[in-house]
Each structure stands twice: as structure tokens, then as C-alpha cells.
Amino acid sequence: MTEKKSDLYKELKVFGKQKEQQLNSKIQELINNRKLIESVSRSSQMQVPEIIKMQEASERRSIIMNYPTKKDVANIAKLVLQLEEKIDKLEELLSTVIPERNGYLRSQPSMSDLGVVYSLGSKKMKSREESNKKEENKKRVLDLINQLQDLKFVGQRNRNV
């Protein structure tokens, strides 16, 4: 009885392999059929104008209904990346400009801290290196402030969101 079951399983396995090979060869014939590929290519090219029309209609509806399109989301993602880069630059600059206390930067720098950067000093400089370093920091802060002023215009072009 066990021999009949094992023979049945062997025959079923052989039959399955044969059918798998037949199916694979049929699929390969269809894939390698040049006429089929050309007809699919032509039909897809005919559908391109319709897809473009649908995208344009969707964008017009998004303006009316005030919901974001795929392009709007992509633009926002780009703006977020730009903003993150600017914030990283700002953090890097602040870590070099504002003195550290106990290993932590102050959460809110006082005007006197920023005054150290902006004023070249009523105090005498110990050396030229210190004055050059302060002048460099001053320029970096001013450049960063200019970059931050550019940020207030971000997002005004994107009225769909």
C-alpha cells in the first residue's frame, strides 16, 4: 500500500515537471513574439496622449478642490530637503559661534553672545588670529542670515497645498 502511494507521488511529480516545462516554453514563445511586442508598443503609444489629458484634468481639479497633486508633493519634498540642509548649516555655524556651557549649547542665545560676533571689539584683541577668526564668524553669520531671509519666500509659489 505504501508502494502505491510512493508510485503515485513519483508519477505526480513527473507529470508536474512536464506541465511546468510546457508552460515555460509557451510563455517563452509569447514573450519572444515580435509581432506581439510591436502591437503592445503601438497601443501604449496611443494611450500616452490620453494619460497626459487625465493628468492635466487632475491638476485642474486639484486647483478647484484645493488638494495637492503628485507634483505639489514632490515640490514640497524638495523644499523640505533644502530647508533641512540650511538648518544643518545654521546649527553647524551656531555651534562654532556660540560658546558652549557644560557640553550643551544654550537654547536661546542672548544678544550679548551675538554682540561678541558682530562687534570687533571695544576690547583689544590678543592677536591677529583672534580678530581674523571673529571677522570670519561675523561673515558666516551674516551669510546665514541672508540665506534665512530667502526662506520666507518658500512655499508662496505652491498655492494648491
N, C-alpha and C positions, 0 to 999 in steps of 0.2 A: 504494500500500500504506500509506503514511503517512497518506493522507487517510482511509482506512477506520479506522485506529486513532484518529485525532483525532475522527472522527464517533462512534465507539463511546464514547469518553471523554465527549464532549458529551452523548450520549444517557444515559449512565450518570449523569452529573451532574444532568441534568434529572429523571430518574427518582428519584434520591436526594432531591432537593428536594421533589418531590411527596409521597413517602412520609413525609418529615420533617414536612411541613405536616399531613398526615393524622393522623399520630401525635400531634402537638401539639394538634390540635383535639379528638381523642379524650380526651387527658389533661385538657384544659380542661373538657370535658363532665363527666368523672368528678369533678373537683375541685369544680365548681360545683353538683354534685348535692346538694341539701339533704337528701334522704332518707338518702343515704349518710353524710353528716356527722352527722346525728342518730343513726343506728344505731351509728356508731363511738363517739360520745359516750356513749350509753347503755351500751354494752358496757364502755367504760373505767371508767365509774362503778361498774359491778357488780364490777369487778376490784379496786377500791380496798380493800374490807374484806379480801380475800384477801392483798393485798400487805402490809397492816398486820399481819395474823396471821403472815405469814412473817417480817417484821422482828422481831416480838416473840419468835418462836421462835428466831431467830438470836441475839438478845440473851440469851435464857435459856441457849442452848448455849455462848455465849461465856463466861458465868459459870462453867459447869461445866468447860469445856475450858480456861479461863483464857487466852483470846486477845482482843485488843482489837476492838471494833466500830467502825463508822464514827463514831459519836457520841463514843467514847472518844478517837479520834484527833483529832477536831475540838476536843474539850475541851483536849487536850494542846497543840494548836497555839495556842489562845487563851492558855493559861498560859505558853507559851514567849514569846509576844509581850509579855505583861505583865512577865515576868521580864527580857526584853531592855530594855524601857522603864525598869525600875527600875535595871538595871545602867548604862544610859546616864546616868541621873540621878546615880548614885553616882560614875561616872567624872567627870562634869562638876563635881560637888561636890568631889571629891578634887583635881581639877586647880586649883581655886581655893584649897583649904585647905593642901595640902602644897606646900612650896616646891620650885621646880624647880632642877635642877642640870644644867648643860650642855645644856639644852633637853629633858631627859628627866625624867620623874617617877621617884622612887625606886621600885623594885619592891616593897619591904617597908618601910613607914614605921615608924620607931621610936616607942616610947612617948613620947619627949621631943617628937617632932613633934606627936603628938596632944595632948600636955600643953599645948602652946602654944595650941591651940584651946580646951581646957577651962578652963585657968586664966586668970583675968582679970589675974593677974599679981602676982607679988611685985615685979616691976619697975614703975616708974612709966610711965604712958602719956605719949607726947609730946603727944597731942592727943585731943580728944573723938572725932574721926573714926576714929582707930585703935581706940579702945575700942568704938565702935559697930560697926565692921567685925568685930572679933573676936567680939563678942556675937552678931552676925548669923550668922557662920560656925559658932559654937557651936550655935545653934538649928538651923541647917541639918543639921549632923552628927547631932544628937540626933533630928531628924525622920527622917533617913535610917536611923539605927539602928533606930528604931521600925518603919519600913517593912520593913527586912530581917528583923526578928523575925517579922513576919507571914508571910514566905516559908516558914518551917519547917513551916507547916500546909498548904502547897500540895501537892497530889498525894495526900493521905491519903483524899480522897473517892473517888478513882479506883482501885478495887481490882481491876478487870478487867485492868489492864495489868501 
